[in-house]
């Protein structure tokens, strides 16, 4: 597996206390206007993806579907995570750029 810059940056964001992980915390961050980027695992249920897609559209928060639950959880120091929110503007922008780079280079 090649080193994943997106997941590494999520790890950094988590260590600095800038990630809300898990569905409840992610939803809370979005609704309180703190979320700057929401990431939903590729293997999350369609229902979960739809729920966060609708929520992020409504609250105008960028959303990406990226990695699997195990990877997302591992890099933020938790168990499986279907969703997480990055609450720091700068980190969120950097992670979003890396995701776009990854998508265009694959």
KEMARBA-723498 format. One record per residue: residue number from 1; residue in one letter; z, y, x of N, C-alpha, C, O in turn. Coordinates in pm, 1 decimal, decimal comma, always signed. Example, Ala and Ser with C-alpha at 12.3 -4.5 7.8 and 13.67 -1.06 7.14 Angstrom:
# KEMARBA-723498
 mivex sedren       nz       ny       nx      caz      cay      cax       cz       cy       cx       oz       oy       ox
     1      A   +780,0   -569,0  +1319,0   +780,0   -450,0  +1230,0   +780,0   -330,0  +1320,0   +846,5   -331,9  +1423,6
     2      S   +708,0   -225,0  +1285,0   +714,0   -106,0  +1367,0   +787,0     +3,0  +1290,0   +803,9   +113,8  +1340,9
***
This chain:
# KEMARBA-723498
 mivex sedren       nz       ny       nx      caz      cay      cax       cz       cy       cx       oz       oy       ox
     1      X     +0,0   -119,5    +84,2     +0,0     +0,0     +0,0     +0,0   +125,1    +88,2    +82,0   +138,6   +179,0
     2      X    -91,7   +214,5    +60,3    -98,0   +336,7   +140,7    +16,2   +430,7   +101,3    +63,8   +426,8    -12,2
     3      X    +59,3   +514,1   +194,1   +166,7   +607,3   +158,6   +119,9   +699,8    +46,5     +9,5   +754,0    +51,7
     4      X   +202,6   +716,7    -52,2   +166,4   +794,9   -169,4   +235,6   +930,8   -163,7   +357,3   +940,5   -179,4
     5      X   +156,8  +1034,6   -141,2   +212,4  +1169,1   -127,0   +278,7  +1217,8   -255,2   +379,5  +1288,4   -250,9
     6      X   +222,1  +1180,2   -368,3   +278,7  +1223,4   -496,6   +419,4  +1165,4   -513,4   +514,0  +1237,5   -545,2
     7      X   +431,8  +1033,9   -491,5   +562,5   +970,0   -507,4   +661,7  +1021,1   -402,9   +779,8  +1038,4   -433,1
     8      X   +615,3  +1045,2   -281,3   +703,3  +1099,9   -177,3   +756,5  +1236,6   -219,0   +874,5  +1266,7   -201,1
     9      X   +668,4  +1318,4   -274,6   +711,9  +1451,5   -319,5   +807,6  +1441,9   -437,9   +898,7  +1523,5   -451,5
    10      X   +786,5  +1342,6   -522,8   +880,8  +1322,0   -633,6  +1018,0  +1284,9   -578,7  +1120,8  +1327,9   -631,2
    11      X  +1018,6  +1204,5   -472,5  +1144,3  +1168,1   -407,6  +1216,4  +1290,4   -353,7  +1337,6  +1304,2   -369,9
    12      X  +1141,4  +1379,1   -289,7  +1198,7  +1502,9   -236,8  +1252,9  +1588,4   -351,6  +1363,2  +1642,4   -343,7
    13      X  +1174,1  +1599,6   -457,5  +1216,8  +1678,0   -574,4  +1345,7  +1620,8   -634,4  +1435,1  +1695,4   -674,1
    14      X  +1353,9  +1487,0   -640,3  +1472,6  +1421,7   -696,6  +1595,3  +1447,5   -609,6  +1703,4  +1477,8   -660,0
    15      X  +1576,7  +1435,0   -477,5  +1689,7  +1457,1   -385,8  +1741,9  +1600,4   -393,7  +1860,9  +1625,1   -373,9
    16      X  +1652,4  +1694,2   -422,6  +1695,3  +1833,7   -430,9  +1740,5  +1871,2   -572,5  +1765,0  +1988,2   -601,6
    17      X  +1751,1  +1770,7   -660,1  +1802,9  +1793,5   -795,3  +1704,2  +1860,9   -888,6  +1744,1  +1927,6   -984,1
    18      X  +1575,1  +1843,8   -861,4  +1472,9  +1909,1   -943,0  +1393,4  +1814,7  -1032,3  +1282,2  +1846,3  -1074,4
    19      X  +1452,0  +1697,7  -1060,9  +1384,5  +1601,7  -1148,0  +1478,5  +1558,1  -1259,0  +1594,1  +1523,8  -1234,2
    20      X  +1427,6  +1559,9  -1382,1  +1499,6  +1501,6  -1495,2  +1427,1  +1371,1  -1523,1  +1308,3  +1372,7  -1555,5
    21      X  +1496,6  +1256,7  -1511,2  +1426,1  +1130,2  -1528,8  +1480,2  +1052,7  -1647,2  +1596,3  +1066,9  -1685,4
    22      X  +1394,2   +970,8  -1704,0  +1428,8   +896,1  -1824,7  +1378,2   +973,0  -1945,3  +1364,9  +1095,3  -1940,7
    23      X  +1350,3   +901,8  -2052,6  +1290,0   +965,8  -2169,3  +1376,3  +1075,1  -2229,7  +1326,4  +1182,6  -2263,2
    24      X  +1506,0  +1048,3  -2243,8  +1595,0  +1146,9  -2306,9  +1601,2  +1274,8  -2224,6  +1586,3  +1384,5  -2278,4
    25      X  +1623,4  +1260,8  -2093,6  +1634,6  +1377,8  -2005,1  +1502,4  +1453,4  -1994,6  +1500,8  +1576,4  -1989,7
    26      X  +1390,9  +1378,9  -1991,0  +1258,8  +1442,3  -1984,3  +1235,4  +1526,0  -2109,7  +1193,0  +1641,3  -2102,0
    27      X  +1263,6  +1466,2  -2224,7  +1244,2  +1535,2  -2352,6  +1331,5  +1660,5  -2358,8  +1286,1  +1766,2  -2402,5
    28      X  +1456,2  +1648,4  -2315,3  +1550,4  +1760,5  -2315,7  +1498,3  +1873,7  -2226,2  +1502,3  +1990,4  -2264,9
    29      X  +1449,5  +1838,7  -2106,8  +1397,0  +1939,8  -2013,4  +1277,4  +2014,1  -2073,4  +1264,9  +2135,7  -2058,5
    30      X  +1189,7  +1939,3  -2141,5  +1072,6  +2001,9  -2203,7  +1117,0  +2096,4  -2315,0  +1073,1  +2211,3  -2320,2
    31      X  +1203,3  +2048,6  -2403,2  +1244,7  +2128,1  -2518,6  +1330,0  +2249,3  -2480,4  +1332,6  +2348,9  -2552,6
    32      X  +1399,7  +2240,5  -2366,7  +1479,2  +2354,9  -2320,7  +1397,0  +2451,8  -2236,5  +1448,1  +2553,7  -2190,0
    33      X  +1268,6  +2419,2  -2216,9  +1179,8  +2506,4  -2141,8  +1198,4  +2498,6  -1991,4  +1153,6  +2587,2  -1918,7
    34      X  +1264,3  +2392,8  -1943,9  +1289,6  +2378,9  -1799,9  +1180,5  +2300,1  -1728,5  +1156,9  +2320,4  -1609,4
    35      X  +1114,3  +2210,8  -1800,3  +1013,1  +2124,1  -1737,5   +891,1  +2205,5  -1695,6   +840,6  +2287,9  -1771,8
    36      X   +844,5  +2181,0  -1573,0   +723,6  +2245,9  -1522,2   +608,3  +2145,7  -1511,3   +491,5  +2183,9  -1505,5
    37      X   +643,5  +2017,4  -1508,8   +544,1  +1910,1  -1503,0   +610,4  +1783,1  -1554,4   +721,6  +1749,5  -1513,7
    38      X   +542,0  +1713,1  -1643,5   +592,6  +1585,3  -1694,0   +501,6  +1475,1  -1641,4   +379,1  +1485,8  -1647,2
    39      X   +562,8  +1369,5  -1590,2   +486,3  +1254,2  -1543,2   +529,7  +1132,8  -1624,3   +648,5  +1102,3  -1635,0
    40      X   +430,9  +1064,4  -1681,1   +456,8   +943,1  -1759,3   +392,8   +826,8  -1685,0   +280,4   +838,2  -1636,2
    41      X   +463,3   +716,0  -1676,2   +413,5   +598,1  -1604,4   +288,8   +541,3  -1672,6   +276,3   +543,2  -1795,1
    42      X   +197,4   +491,0  -1590,1    +74,8   +430,0  -1642,7   +106,0   +311,3  -1732,4    +33,5   +284,3  -1828,1
    43      X   +215,6   +239,3  -1700,8   +248,7   +121,4  -1780,8   +351,6   +150,4  -1890,7   +410,3    +58,4  -1947,6
    44      X   +372,6   +278,6  -1919,6   +458,3   +314,4  -2034,1   +382,6   +276,7  -2161,3   +260,3   +262,9  -2159,9
    45      X   +455,0   +260,5  -2269,2   +389,3   +221,8  -2394,7   +297,5   +334,5  -2443,3   +318,0   +451,4  -2410,8
    46      X   +197,1   +297,3  -2520,9   +105,5   +397,4  -2576,5   +183,4   +497,8  -2661,0   +151,5   +616,7  -2663,9
    47      X   +285,1   +448,1  -2729,1   +369,4   +533,0  -2812,4   +440,0   +639,7  -2728,3   +446,9   +756,3  -2767,2
    48      X   +492,1   +598,2  -2613,2   +561,3   +691,3  -2522,9   +463,0   +795,0  -2470,4   +493,4   +914,3  -2468,1
    49      X   +344,4   +749,6  -2428,1   +243,0   +842,6  -2377,6   +204,7   +944,5  -2484,9   +193,2  +1064,0  -2457,6
    50      X   +185,1   +895,0  -2607,7   +146,0   +982,4  -2718,4   +256,6  +1083,6  -2748,2   +229,9  +1201,8  -2769,6
    51      X   +380,5  +1035,7  -2749,2   +495,1  +1123,1  -2776,5   +501,4  +1237,4  -2675,7   +517,5  +1353,5  -2713,3
    52      X   +488,5  +1203,6  -2546,5   +495,5  +1307,4  -2444,5   +370,2  +1394,1  -2441,1   +378,6  +1513,3  -2411,3
    53      X   +254,1  +1336,1  -2471,2   +130,3  +1415,1  -2477,2   +144,8  +1521,7  -2586,1   +114,7  +1638,8  -2562,9
    54      X   +190,5  +1481,8  -2703,5   +208,0  +1576,4  -2814,5   +311,7  +1683,6  -2779,4   +291,0  +1802,4  -2804,5
    55      X   +423,1  +1639,8  -2721,1   +531,2  +1731,5  -2686,5   +487,4  +1832,2  -2579,7   +513,6  +1951,8  -2591,9
    56      X   +419,9  +1782,3  -2474,2   +378,9  +1871,9  -2366,2   +268,0  +1966,3  -2412,4   +260,9  +2080,3  -2366,5
    57      X   +182,4  +1920,4  -2501,9    +80,2  +2009,9  -2558,4   +148,2  +2122,2  -2636,8   +113,3  +2239,4  -2622,6
    58      X   +245,2  +2084,6  -2719,3   +314,9  +2181,7  -2803,2   +390,4  +2284,2  -2719,2   +384,8  +2403,9  -2747,2
    59      X   +460,5  +2237,7  -2617,0   +540,2  +2327,4  -2532,8   +462,0  +2382,7  -2413,1   +517,1  +2454,1  -2329,2
    60      X   +334,7  +2348,9  -2406,8   +244,9  +2394,9  -2299,6   +298,2  +2363,1  -2159,5   +310,1  +2450,4  -2073,6
    61      X   +329,4  +2236,2  -2140,5   +375,6  +2187,1  -2010,3   +269,2  +2090,0  -1958,7   +225,6  +2002,6  -2033,6
    62      X   +226,5  +2103,0  -1833,2   +128,3  +2007,5  -1781,5   +185,4  +1865,5  -1780,6   +303,5  +1845,2  -1752,5
    63      X   +100,7  +1768,8  -1811,4   +144,8  +1629,0  -1810,0    +43,3  +1544,8  -1734,4    -77,5  +1566,4  -1743,9
    64      X    +95,1  +1448,3  -1659,2     +7,7  +1355,1  -1587,8    +56,7  +1213,5  -1613,0   +176,8  +1189,3  -1625,4
    65      X    -37,2  +1120,6  -1620,3     -2,0   +978,8  -1627,0    -26,2   +926,8  -1486,2   -138,2   +930,7  -1435,3
    66      X    +81,8   +877,6  -1423,5    +70,5   +843,1  -1282,2   +166,3   +731,5  -1244,1   +279,6   +727,8  -1292,0
    67      X   +122,5   +642,1  -1159,6   +202,8   +531,8  -1103,8   +260,1   +441,4  -1213,1   +229,5   +458,4  -1331,1
    68      X   +342,9   +346,0  -1172,9   +404,5   +257,6  -1271,7   +554,4   +286,9  -1280,2   +610,2   +358,9  -1197,5
    69      X   +617,4   +229,5  -1381,8   +760,6   +255,9  -1406,4   +846,5   +224,0  -1285,2   +938,4   +298,4  -1251,0
    70      X   +815,2   +112,3  -1220,8   +895,2    +69,4  -1105,8   +885,2   +170,6   -991,4   +986,4   +207,3   -931,8
    71      X   +763,4   +215,7   -961,0   +743,3   +313,5   -853,3   +810,6   +446,1   -885,4   +879,3   +503,4   -800,9
    72      X   +791,0   +495,0  -1008,0   +853,7   +622,3  -1046,0  +1005,0   +613,4  -1030,8  +1068,3   +703,1   -975,1
    73      X  +1061,8   +504,7  -1080,8  +1206,4   +486,1  -1069,4  +1251,9   +475,7   -925,5  +1349,5   +539,4   -885,8
    74      X  +1181,4   +395,7   -847,3  +1217,4   +372,2   -708,1  +1221,0   +503,3   -628,5  +1315,5   +529,3   -554,0
    75      X  +1117,7   +584,4   -645,3  +1109,3   +706,9   -565,4  +1206,5   +815,6   -607,9  +1233,2   +907,9   -530,9
    76      X  +1260,0   +806,2   -729,0  +1363,1   +904,4   -767,7  +1502,7   +842,5   -759,9  +1600,2   +900,7   -807,4
    77      X  +1510,8   +723,6   -699,3  +1640,2   +660,7   -675,9  +1705,3   +601,3   -799,0  +1827,9   +595,1   -807,8
    78      X  +1624,4   +557,4   -894,3  +1677,2   +499,9  -1018,1  +1611,1   +364,6  -1044,2  +1531,6   +314,6   -964,6
    79      X  +1647,9   +307,5  -1159,9  +1579,8   +186,6  -1205,5  +1441,7   +227,9  -1258,2  +1391,5   +334,7  -1223,2
    80      X  +1381,6   +145,5  -1340,3  +1251,1   +177,7  -1399,2  +1257,6   +311,5  -1472,4  +1355,5   +340,7  -1540,9
    81      X  +1154,9   +390,8  -1457,8  +1146,4   +518,1  -1528,9  +1008,5   +531,6  -1590,8   +907,6   +530,2  -1520,3
    82      X  +1004,0   +544,9  -1724,9   +875,9   +560,4  -1794,4   +830,7   +706,2  -1790,3   +711,7   +735,2  -1802,1
    83      X   +926,4   +797,7  -1773,4   +889,6   +939,1  -1771,2   +987,7  +1018,7  -1688,8  +1104,0   +981,6  -1672,7
    84      X   +937,4  +1130,1  -1636,6  +1025,7  +1223,9  -1567,7   +964,9  +1362,8  -1573,6   +844,5  +1379,9  -1593,0
    85      X  +1052,0  +1461,4  -1556,3  +1008,1  +1600,7  -1558,1  +1049,8  +1667,1  -1428,6  +1163,5  +1651,9  -1384,0
    86      X   +958,2  +1740,6  -1368,4   +989,4  +1820,2  -1249,5  +1024,8  +1959,1  -1300,9   +946,7  +2020,1  -1373,9
    87      X  +1143,3  +2009,8  -1262,7  +1190,3  +2137,5  -1318,0  +1176,2  +2255,6  -1222,6  +1212,1  +2368,2  -1257,3
    88      X  +1124,5  +2230,8  -1103,4  +1103,1  +2338,5  -1006,8   +954,6  +2375,4  -1006,5   +868,3  +2290,0   -985,9
    89      X   +926,6  +2502,7  -1029,3   +787,6  +2549,3  -1041,4   +702,1  +2515,7   -918,9   +592,6  +2461,2   -932,8
    90      X   +751,6  +2548,0   -799,4   +676,5  +2524,4   -676,3   +648,8  +2377,5   -652,0   +536,5  +2338,7   -619,8
    91      X   +752,7  +2295,7   -667,6   +736,3  +2150,7   -648,8   +639,8  +2094,0   -752,2   +554,2  +2011,4   -720,7
    92      X   +655,2  +2140,0   -876,3   +568,1  +2090,1   -983,4   +422,3  +2120,2   -951,7   +335,0  +2035,4   -970,3
    93      X   +396,3  +2241,7   -903,6   +258,6  +2281,1   -871,6   +203,7  +2196,4   -757,0    +89,0  +2152,1   -761,8
    94      X   +285,3  +2174,2   -654,4   +242,1  +2092,8   -539,8   +211,0  +1950,0   -582,5   +109,2  +1893,1   -543,2
    95      X   +299,9  +1892,8   -663,7   +281,5  +1754,4   -710,3   +156,0  +1744,8   -796,9    +78,7  +1649,8   -785,2
    96      X   +136,8  +1843,9   -883,6    +18,6  +1845,5   -970,1   -109,8  +1851,4   -885,8   -207,0  +1782,0   -915,4
    97      X   -109,4  +1934,1   -781,3   -225,2  +1943,1   -691,3   -251,6  +1808,8   -623,3   -366,4  +1766,0   -612,1
    98      X   -144,4  +1742,4   -577,9   -159,0  +1611,8   -511,1   -215,9  +1508,4   -607,5   -299,0  +1426,1   -569,1
    99      X   -170,7  +1512,7   -733,7   -222,6  +1418,3   -833,2   -372,2  +1442,2   -851,8   -450,2  +1347,1   -857,3
   100      X   -412,2  +1568,6   -861,5   -554,7  +1600,7   -876,2   -634,7  +1552,8   -755,9   -744,5  +1499,4   -771,3
   101      X   -579,4  +1572,1   -634,7   -645,9  +1523,4   -513,2   -662,9  +1371,8   -516,9   -768,6  +1319,5   -481,5
   102      X   -558,0  +1301,8   -560,0   -560,0  +1155,6   -565,4   -666,8  +1107,5   -663,0   -740,3  +1013,1   -634,3
   103      X   -674,6  +1172,4   -777,1   -771,3  +1133,2   -879,2   -914,2  +1157,2   -830,6  -1003,2  +1076,0   -856,0
   104      X   -935,9  +1268,9   -760,7  -1071,9  +1299,4   -714,6  -1114,3  +1217,0   -594,5  -1233,8  +1200,2   -570,3
   105      X  -1017,4  +1164,8   -517,9  -1052,9  +1087,9   -398,6  -1064,3   +937,1   -423,9  -1113,4   +863,7   -338,2
   106      X  -1019,6   +891,1   -539,8  -1026,2   +746,5   -565,9  -1162,6   +704,6   -614,0  -1185,1   +586,5   -640,4
***
